[in-house]
Each structure stands twice: as structure tokens, then as C-alpha cells.
Amino acid sequence: MSEDKNIDLGAHGILAVEEDFGIEIRKNGTWLHQGRPIRRMALVKLFATVLRIDENGVYWLQTPVECGRIAVEDKPFVAVEMQVKPSGNGQNLLFRTNLDEWVTVDAAHPLLFDDTPYVMVRDGLAARLNRATYYALMDVAEPAAEDPRIYGVRSGGMFFPVARLPDKDREEQEE
């Protein structure tokens, strides 16, 4: 455990204690404390309400009187279910996280693609799509009107690209 120090949380002029809480979130969404799974889902959900990420990508549990670093293997949440709901602007894609939080894909909660697809949940915190959810997402993908080589999904009145087909000219050059 690293050395504790006081930090100013600023918002309320409160000086908090910064420490390493010994909490880790695994890639599969399992929360651990000192290497052992936290089995009480209500406690995990409570911790998630005070979860923050700073500008350096460091994750914190932050309350008015304590601020503790936690380790996150990939992203803090996992999207475990997707639903498609009709809306006035076409359709909305809703994702349920492993902590039963629902997120609608829109401008404030975009789909992001790195090596793995993610959906932004809140305040810089993202959920990695599990395999089944990714397949459900790809099942509703369609070609973009302006470029049929780009596939994407529509939600919240927006188009979110998810894949690009190779250019035919490029394929012929490679053969």
C-alpha cells in the first residue's frame, strides 16, 4: 500500500485523505477487495456511485471525506444486454451494465471503438461490450447512406459507425 496523503477535493473545501483502497475491477466486471471478490452487489453498486476517473486515466472512489485509488483492468463496467426501442427519431439502443444501469446510446453516451467496443456510461466511465452484446449490436448494423462501405447503428437520432468494409480497389491490389 502506498503512503497516504491529504488532498483538497475543492468542491466543498474539504481536505480528504487519499489512499489506495485495495480495490480492483477485473475485465469481466468482478470487483475485488484485497484480492477477494466483493459478493454484496448492493455494496458494489454503492461504490460505483462514487467512482471517478481523472484526466490521467486513474480511477478513484471519491466521497466528501475519503479519496482512494482503485485498479481497473480495462473499463469499470461491462455491457451485458442490449435492447432496441422505437423512438421519435427512429430507434434507441439501450445497454444494461453488469450493475443494472441502463444507458441509451446518444451524443452524451456514444459508442466507442478501440480494439474493443465500449459505450460511455457517465462522466468518462465506460462499459466494455461483452461478446454476446457485441454480436447483438452487429446484428442491427446497417450501411451508411453516404458510404455503403461503412456499417453502423442508429440511436438517439445519430449514426455511430462500427465497421468499414475494405475498398475493392485495395483488395484487388493485394491479390
C-alpha positions as a Markdown table, in Angstrom:
| # | Residue | x | y | z |
|---|---|---|---|---|
| 1 | Met | 0.0 | 0.0 | 0.0 |
| 2 | Ser | 1.3 | 3.4 | -0.9 |
| 3 | Glu | 1.8 | 6.3 | 1.5 |
| 4 | Asp | -1.4 | 8.2 | 2.4 |
| 5 | Lys | -1.6 | 11.9 | 1.8 |
| 6 | Asn | -4.2 | 14.7 | 2.2 |
| 7 | Ile | -5.7 | 16.2 | -0.9 |
| 8 | Asp | -8.1 | 19.1 | -1.4 |
| 9 | Leu | -11.3 | 17.9 | -3.1 |
| 10 | Gly | -12.1 | 21.6 | -3.8 |
| 11 | Ala | -15.9 | 21.5 | -4.3 |
| 12 | His | -16.7 | 21.8 | -0.6 |
| 13 | Gly | -13.3 | 23.0 | 0.6 |
| 14 | Ile | -12.9 | 19.6 | 2.4 |
| 15 | Leu | -9.5 | 18.1 | 2.8 |
| 16 | Ala | -9.8 | 14.4 | 2.2 |
| 17 | Val | -7.4 | 11.5 | 2.8 |
| 18 | Glu | -6.0 | 9.9 | -0.4 |
| 19 | Glu | -5.1 | 6.3 | -0.1 |
| 20 | Asp | -5.1 | 3.0 | -2.0 |
| 21 | Phe | -8.3 | 1.2 | -1.1 |
| 22 | Gly | -7.0 | -2.2 | -2.3 |
| 23 | Ile | -10.0 | -2.5 | -4.7 |
| 24 | Glu | -9.7 | -3.8 | -8.2 |
| 25 | Ile | -12.2 | -4.1 | -11.0 |
| 26 | Arg | -11.4 | -7.0 | -13.3 |
| 27 | Lys | -12.1 | -7.0 | -17.1 |
| 28 | Asn | -15.1 | -9.3 | -16.6 |
| 29 | Gly | -16.7 | -6.7 | -14.2 |
| 30 | Thr | -15.8 | -8.5 | -10.9 |
| 31 | Trp | -15.0 | -6.1 | -8.1 |
| 32 | Leu | -12.3 | -7.4 | -5.6 |
| 33 | His | -11.1 | -6.1 | -2.3 |
| 34 | Gln | -7.6 | -7.2 | -1.3 |
| 35 | Gly | -7.9 | -9.9 | -3.9 |
| 36 | Arg | -11.2 | -11.4 | -2.8 |
| 37 | Pro | -14.5 | -10.8 | -4.7 |
| 38 | Ile | -17.0 | -8.4 | -3.2 |
| 39 | Arg | -20.1 | -10.6 | -3.1 |
| 40 | Arg | -22.6 | -8.0 | -1.9 |
| 41 | Met | -24.0 | -6.4 | -5.1 |
| 42 | Ala | -25.5 | -3.6 | -3.1 |
| 43 | Leu | -22.1 | -2.6 | -1.9 |
| 44 | Val | -20.6 | -2.8 | -5.4 |
| 45 | Lys | -23.4 | -0.6 | -6.7 |
| 46 | Leu | -22.8 | 1.9 | -3.9 |
| 47 | Phe | -19.1 | 2.1 | -4.7 |
| 48 | Ala | -19.9 | 2.6 | -8.4 |
| 49 | Thr | -21.9 | 5.8 | -7.5 |
| 50 | Val | -18.7 | 7.4 | -6.2 |
| 51 | Leu | -16.4 | 6.0 | -8.9 |
| 52 | Arg | -14.5 | 8.7 | -10.8 |
| 53 | Ile | -11.7 | 8.8 | -13.4 |
| 54 | Asp | -9.2 | 11.7 | -13.5 |
| 55 | Glu | -7.5 | 13.3 | -16.5 |
| 56 | Asn | -4.6 | 10.8 | -16.3 |
| 57 | Gly | -6.9 | 7.8 | -16.5 |
| 58 | Val | -6.6 | 6.9 | -12.8 |
| 59 | Tyr | -9.7 | 5.6 | -11.2 |
| 60 | Trp | -10.8 | 6.8 | -7.7 |
| 61 | Leu | -13.6 | 6.2 | -5.2 |
| 62 | Gln | -14.3 | 9.7 | -4.0 |
| 63 | Thr | -16.6 | 10.7 | -1.1 |
| 64 | Pro | -16.6 | 14.0 | 0.8 |
| 65 | Val | -14.1 | 12.6 | 3.3 |
| 66 | Glu | -12.1 | 9.9 | 1.5 |
| 67 | Cys | -10.5 | 9.6 | -1.9 |
| 68 | Gly | -9.0 | 6.2 | -2.7 |
| 69 | Arg | -7.3 | 4.9 | -5.8 |
| 70 | Ile | -8.6 | 1.7 | -7.3 |
| 71 | Ala | -7.2 | -0.5 | -10.1 |
| 72 | Val | -9.3 | -1.1 | -13.2 |
| 73 | Glu | -8.1 | -3.8 | -15.6 |
| 74 | Asp | -10.0 | -2.5 | -18.6 |
| 75 | Lys | -13.2 | -0.5 | -18.1 |
| 76 | Pro | -15.2 | -0.4 | -14.8 |
| 77 | Phe | -18.4 | -1.7 | -16.3 |
| 78 | Val | -19.5 | -4.4 | -18.7 |
| 79 | Ala | -22.5 | -4.0 | -21.1 |
| 80 | Val | -24.3 | -7.3 | -20.7 |
| 81 | Glu | -27.5 | -6.7 | -22.6 |
| 82 | Met | -28.8 | -4.6 | -25.5 |
| 83 | Gln | -32.3 | -3.6 | -26.4 |
| 84 | Val | -33.6 | -1.8 | -29.4 |
| 85 | Lys | -36.5 | 0.6 | -28.7 |
| 86 | Pro | -38.5 | 2.6 | -31.2 |
| 87 | Ser | -38.4 | 6.3 | -30.7 |
| 88 | Gly | -39.5 | 9.6 | -32.4 |
| 89 | Asn | -36.1 | 9.8 | -34.1 |
| 90 | Gly | -36.0 | 6.2 | -35.4 |
| 91 | Gln | -34.7 | 3.9 | -32.7 |
| 92 | Asn | -32.7 | 4.0 | -29.5 |
| 93 | Leu | -30.1 | 1.4 | -28.5 |
| 94 | Leu | -30.1 | 0.7 | -24.7 |
| 95 | Phe | -27.4 | -1.1 | -22.9 |
| 96 | Arg | -27.6 | -2.7 | -19.5 |
| 97 | Thr | -24.4 | -2.8 | -17.5 |
| 98 | Asn | -23.4 | -5.6 | -15.1 |
| 99 | Leu | -24.6 | -3.3 | -12.3 |
| 100 | Asp | -28.1 | -3.0 | -13.8 |
| 101 | Glu | -27.6 | 0.6 | -15.0 |
| 102 | Trp | -29.3 | 1.3 | -18.4 |
| 103 | Val | -27.6 | 3.6 | -20.9 |
| 104 | Thr | -29.1 | 5.0 | -24.1 |
| 105 | Val | -26.6 | 5.5 | -26.9 |
| 106 | Asp | -26.7 | 9.1 | -28.0 |
| 107 | Ala | -24.4 | 12.2 | -28.2 |
| 108 | Ala | -23.7 | 12.1 | -24.5 |
| 109 | His | -23.3 | 8.3 | -24.4 |
| 110 | Pro | -21.6 | 7.4 | -27.6 |
| 111 | Leu | -20.3 | 4.0 | -28.8 |
| 112 | Leu | -16.5 | 4.0 | -28.9 |
| 113 | Phe | -14.3 | 1.6 | -30.8 |
| 114 | Asp | -10.7 | 0.9 | -29.8 |
| 115 | Asp | -9.7 | -2.7 | -30.1 |
| 116 | Thr | -12.9 | -3.5 | -28.2 |
| 117 | Pro | -16.3 | -1.7 | -28.4 |
| 118 | Tyr | -17.4 | 0.4 | -25.5 |
| 119 | Val | -20.3 | 2.6 | -24.6 |
| 120 | Met | -19.8 | 5.7 | -22.5 |
| 121 | Val | -21.9 | 5.4 | -19.3 |
| 122 | Arg | -21.2 | 8.6 | -17.4 |
| 123 | Asp | -18.5 | 11.1 | -16.5 |
| 124 | Gly | -15.8 | 9.5 | -18.6 |
| 125 | Leu | -16.7 | 6.0 | -17.3 |
| 126 | Ala | -17.3 | 3.4 | -20.0 |
| 127 | Ala | -18.7 | -0.1 | -20.3 |
| 128 | Arg | -17.0 | -2.7 | -22.5 |
| 129 | Leu | -19.5 | -4.7 | -24.5 |
| 130 | Asn | -19.3 | -8.4 | -23.8 |
| 131 | Arg | -19.2 | -10.8 | -26.7 |
| 132 | Ala | -23.0 | -11.5 | -26.8 |
| 133 | Thr | -23.8 | -7.8 | -26.6 |
| 134 | Tyr | -21.3 | -7.0 | -29.4 |
| 135 | Tyr | -23.0 | -9.7 | -31.6 |
| 136 | Ala | -26.4 | -8.2 | -30.8 |
| 137 | Leu | -25.1 | -4.8 | -31.8 |
| 138 | Met | -23.6 | -6.0 | -35.1 |
| 139 | Asp | -26.9 | -7.7 | -35.9 |
| 140 | Val | -28.6 | -4.3 | -36.1 |
| 141 | Ala | -25.8 | -2.6 | -38.1 |
| 142 | Glu | -26.6 | -1.2 | -41.5 |
| 143 | Pro | -24.7 | 0.5 | -44.3 |
| 144 | Ala | -24.4 | 4.3 | -44.0 |
| 145 | Ala | -26.5 | 6.2 | -46.6 |
| 146 | Glu | -23.5 | 8.3 | -47.7 |
| 147 | Asp | -21.0 | 5.4 | -47.9 |
| 148 | Pro | -22.2 | 1.8 | -48.1 |
| 149 | Arg | -18.7 | 0.5 | -47.1 |
| 150 | Ile | -19.3 | 2.0 | -43.7 |
| 151 | Tyr | -21.6 | 0.0 | -41.4 |
| 152 | Gly | -23.1 | 1.4 | -38.2 |
| 153 | Val | -26.0 | 1.7 | -35.9 |
| 154 | Arg | -28.6 | 4.4 | -35.4 |
| 155 | Ser | -29.5 | 5.6 | -31.9 |
| 156 | Gly | -30.6 | 8.8 | -30.4 |
| 157 | Gly | -31.0 | 10.4 | -33.8 |
| 158 | Met | -27.4 | 9.7 | -34.7 |
| 159 | Phe | -25.4 | 7.3 | -36.8 |
| 160 | Phe | -22.5 | 5.5 | -35.0 |
| 161 | Pro | -20.0 | 3.8 | -37.4 |
| 162 | Val | -19.0 | 0.3 | -36.2 |
| 163 | Ala | -17.1 | -1.2 | -39.1 |
| 164 | Arg | -15.7 | -0.4 | -42.5 |
| 165 | Leu | -15.6 | -2.9 | -45.4 |
| 166 | Pro | -12.3 | -3.0 | -47.3 |
| 167 | Asp | -12.1 | -1.0 | -50.5 |
| 168 | Lys | -12.5 | -3.2 | -53.6 |
| 169 | Asp | -9.5 | -1.5 | -55.3 |
| 170 | Arg | -7.4 | -2.2 | -52.3 |
| 171 | Glu | -8.4 | -5.9 | -52.3 |
| 172 | Glu | -7.6 | -6.3 | -56.0 |
| 173 | Gln | -4.1 | -4.7 | -55.4 |
| 174 | Glu | -3.4 | -7.2 | -52.6 |
| 175 | Glu | -4.3 | -10.2 | -54.8 |
